[in-house]
Amino acid sequence: MRALTLVLILFVAGIQAELWIGKGSLPYVVTLKSELAQAEAANVQARARNAQLQAELRDLREGLEMVEEKARSELRMIKPDEIYVQVHH
């Protein structure tokens, strides 16, 4: 009976040790939550930067299209592989 009691005490002590200092322990979980919060903050910053870069890229594309349109209509510029045809109405 004493051996069984000793085995059960050791078993409970092992479980408690894992709970307090092991991989599933409270300090480990707190550390993981902190790392998760930092990663989420970094993701928010990265998403904001990506949105800003996408907006800049869109502005550049639209700006280049506008410049090309003005060059074609006002300066009668054509691309090297194009043929200019003028139609009067």
C-alpha positions as a printed Julia matrix, in Angstrom:
89×3 Matrix{Float64}:
   0.0    0.0     0.0
   2.86   2.36    0.81
   4.43   1.67   -2.59
   1.17   2.51   -4.35
   0.85   5.73   -2.37
   4.45   6.64   -3.21
   3.84   5.95   -6.94
   0.7    8.06   -6.92
   2.49  10.93   -5.13
   5.33  10.79   -7.67
   2.82  10.7   -10.51
   0.94  13.76   -9.18
   4.26  15.56   -8.56
   5.31  14.84  -12.15
   2.06  16.23  -13.5
   2.35  19.31  -11.29
   5.96  19.84  -12.36
   4.92  19.74  -16.02
   2.12  22.18  -15.28
   4.36  24.7   -13.53
   7.69  24.43  -15.38
   7.05  22.32  -18.48
   6.03  23.13  -22.02
   2.4   23.7   -21.06
   3.21  25.8   -18.02
   1.68  29.15  -17.26
   4.94  31.13  -17.78
   5.41  29.4   -21.15
   1.86  30.28  -22.21
   2.37  33.9   -21.13
   5.58  34.04  -23.2
   3.78  32.6   -26.22
   0.95  35.13  -25.85
   3.49  37.95  -25.72
   5.24  36.65  -28.85
   1.86  36.32  -30.57
   0.95  39.92  -29.7
   4.28  41.12  -31.1
   3.8   39.11  -34.29
   0.27  40.45  -34.73
   1.52  44.02  -34.27
   4.22  43.41  -36.87
   1.57  41.99  -39.22
  -0.61  45.08  -38.77
   2.36  47.29  -39.64
   3.24  45.13  -42.64
  -0.37  45.24  -43.9
  -0.43  49.02  -43.55
   2.86  49.3   -45.45
   1.57  46.94  -48.15
  -1.59  49.03  -48.55
   0.51  52.17  -48.83
   2.77  50.59  -51.45
  -0.24  49.35  -53.42
  -1.72  52.86  -53.39
   1.59  54.33  -54.56
   1.83  51.72  -57.31
  -1.73  52.43  -58.44
  -0.98  56.18  -58.5
   2.17  55.59  -60.53
   0.34  53.4   -63.04
  -2.5   55.88  -63.43
  -0.03  58.76  -63.59
   1.94  57.1   -66.37
  -1.24  56.4   -68.3
  -2.24  60.04  -67.96
   1.2   61.22  -69.12
   1.05  58.86  -72.1
  -2.44  60.05  -73.01
  -1.38  63.72  -72.86
   1.74  63.0   -74.92
  -0.35  61.27  -77.56
  -3.13  63.86  -77.76
  -1.24  67.12  -77.27
   2.22  66.32  -78.64
   1.14  63.73  -81.22
   3.73  61.29  -79.9
   3.58  57.67  -81.0
   5.36  54.53  -79.89
   8.2   53.21  -82.09
   6.17  50.24  -83.38
   2.96  52.19  -84.05
   1.65  53.72  -87.24
   0.07  57.15  -86.96
  -3.23  57.53  -88.77
  -5.06  60.85  -88.64
  -8.8   60.82  -89.23
 -10.73  64.02  -89.95
 -14.4   64.21  -89.33
